[in-house]
């Protein structure tokens, strides 16, 4: 994957408190003037949009290159809210599995679908899905897999067939092949492809702005219809909003890529990075009280625990900050960093690896003294605090009777 640097941030008010027309637009000018590595000269080919029969009504059908500064790691268009045809059965199964009282009930739903021939029928139709609808199907597969306690399985491994339903594993493997992503049963799929605006926007707006400014609701709810959203619902929506607000972090990552630590613009970009990370942490703290007050079930806590065991709960925006600042590589080891990234699509993993390389000169500030090094260390400390706050939010979702977070969390 290559990284483009030709698109600057849009004008307007930055929800993170950074003035776009002033600081951020000068940041775009800095990016254009920076020494850009050869691998960053062109954007990758964009994904083809879904066919008109499969696209959600009223949505424009366009092809666009994936530029993380455009919408971070959010999908390029709003997720598919309603599936059609035979795929309505998968949607219904996912909704029933998400609200099942325990894993045994969820597994029984899958077994009934296999006996009725529904899973085999879906498997035969995977190749006909547009990529966008395949991602929508993957989200529903992920909901079913974690509800059944199968999130750690490789659907193509022989041992998996001793644990899970074979027909479901075949469907899972076919979807993974269609979207070219083997490890999609994780937070990025469960959160970033499982939301919709509560009301239809009056006009087309960028997807990160849509996710920031509109009230979001889950497509597949972990709470029964008519009941308040569960803690798991609120955690997934919080992860989506975190990604939408974190678009400024992606833009700053591009600004710092390839920069010399002695460049006068480097400490300026790092100070903005600190402000964004502080704002993201404040956002999580503001959402903590509502999340802690929401209902939770043992089954939902089991889902969170299973995802945490697989390292599948790290939001992509935090991984982007880590690629710039090197916290994960230093504290967790390179192997652990790649373990967290395996749940992201190949394009996104490649972008993070490119940031690892291109931001290496900036990371040499960790071994220096002086005011620039102090700013770099402040950026690292703010990322550590943000990660701890997110971890506390996950713990609040997973534990009954957890008190709301405090600013000192």
Secondary structure, DSSP 8 states (H G I E B T S, - for coil): ----------SSB-TTS-BIIIIIHHHHHHHHHS---GGGSS----B----TTTS-TT-----B---HHHHTTS-SS----S--GGGHHHHHHHHHHHT-SSHHHHHHHHHHHHHTTHHHHHHHHGGGS-HHHHHHHHHHHHHHHHHTT-TT--TTSGGGGGTS-HHHHHHHHHHHHHHT-TT--SHHHHHHTS-EESS--SS---HHHHHHHS-EE-SS-SS-TTS---HHHHHHHHHHHHHHHTHHHHHHHHHHTT--TT-HHHHHHHHHHHHHHHHHHHHHHHHHHHHHHS---HHHHHHHHHHHHTT----HHHHHHHHHH-HHHHHT-HHHHHHHHTTS-HHHHHHHHHHHHHTHHHHGGGG--SHHHHHHHHHHHHHHHHHHHHHHHHHHHHSTT-----TT-
